[in-house]
């Protein structure tokens, strides 16, 4: 009787194994499909990604081109990259990505570290 039960148990575990193996890619594919059809909201166009809108302050000028005042929710103004202090750029890079200048846009070391920590259950 034990001999007949062993193949049934093996078959059950084999079925669970294949369900787990196929469930992950299927869930990922369904999630990506739901994003592409707009289930989670519309995706931005390439033009919106390349030229984001920012909430710049409205400036009021007098007839002699003097600023009378500004109206804003967030006090923002456009600045060219060349006008930024190199210390500001270096500070931003050092706080965001210390290997910024040594990879092509995807930090494989940081990505591997994030995956390992995620698998271990740490944030």
Secondary structure, DSSP 8 states (H G I E B T S, - for coil): -HHHHHHHHHHHHHHHHHHHHHHHHHHHHHHHHHHHTTTTS----HHHHHS----B-EEEE-TTS-EEEEE-SS-B----GGGS-HHHHHHHHHHH-TTGGGSSSS-HHHHHHHHHHHHHT--
